[in-house]
Amino acid sequence: MTSNFSAKITVDAKDKSKAIFDSVNADNEFYPENPVKTQITFDKKIIISVETDQITHLRANLNSTLRLIQASYDSIESVKI
């Protein structure tokens, strides 16, 4: 695949980063037919790297991934004791 568009986003959710990474990365690993090359890594922060040949796919993938991160963060916050 020839990649014309790419993005790299770093998310720092402090002590919640690892739990969020585990949640979001599970979705990414079980979607191998994704038309966007998506890599999510963790090194104290969540790093999302995407590559695709269509800008609309890049936008859609980033929107979905960032919404999953926000939902994970909100879920963790909602059960905070």
C-alpha positions in Angstrom: 0.0 0.0 0.0 1.3 3.4 -0.9 0.7 5.8 2.0 0.1 9.4 1.1 -1.3 10.5 4.4 -0.2 9.9 7.9 -0.6 11.2 11.4 0.9 10.6 14.8 -0.9 11.5 18.0 0.4 11.2 21.6 -2.1 10.9 24.4 -1.1 11.4 28.0 -3.8 10.4 30.5 -1.4 10.1 33.4 -2.1 7.1 35.6 -5.0 6.0 33.3 -2.9 5.7 30.2 -2.1 2.0 30.5 -5.7 1.0 31.1 -6.9 3.1 28.2 -4.2 1.7 26.0 -5.2 -1.9 26.8 -8.8 -1.2 26.0 -8.3 0.7 22.8 -5.5 -1.6 21.4 -7.7 -4.6 21.8 -10.1 -3.2 19.3 -7.3 -2.4 16.9 -5.8 -5.9 17.1 -9.1 -7.6 16.3 -9.7 -5.5 13.1 -7.1 -6.8 10.7 -9.1 -5.8 7.6 -8.8 -2.1 8.5 -8.0 -0.1 5.4 -5.9 2.2 7.5 -2.5 1.0 8.8 -3.0 1.8 12.5 -0.4 1.2 15.2 -1.0 1.9 18.8 1.9 1.7 21.2 2.5 2.5 24.8 5.6 4.0 26.5 4.2 5.9 29.5 1.9 7.6 26.9 -0.4 6.3 24.2 1.1 6.8 20.7 -1.3 6.4 17.7 0.3 6.2 14.3 -1.9 5.9 11.2 -1.1 5.7 7.5 -3.5 5.5 4.5 -3.8 6.5 0.9 -7.2 8.3 1.5 -7.6 11.3 3.7 -11.2 10.4 4.5 -10.1 7.0 5.9 -7.4 8.8 8.0 -10.0 11.2 9.5 -12.5 8.5 10.2 -10.0 6.2 11.9 -8.6 9.0 14.1 -12.1 10.1 15.1 -13.0 6.6 16.1 -9.8 6.0 18.0 -10.0 9.3 19.8 -13.6 8.7 20.7 -12.7 5.2 22.1 -9.9 6.8 24.2 -12.4 9.5 25.5 -15.0 6.8 26.3 -12.4 4.7 28.2 -11.2 7.7 30.1 -14.7 8.7 31.0 -15.6 5.2 32.1 -12.5 5.1 34.4 -13.4 8.5 35.8 -17.0 7.5 36.5 -16.1 4.7 38.8 -13.4 6.6 40.7 -13.7 6.2 44.4 
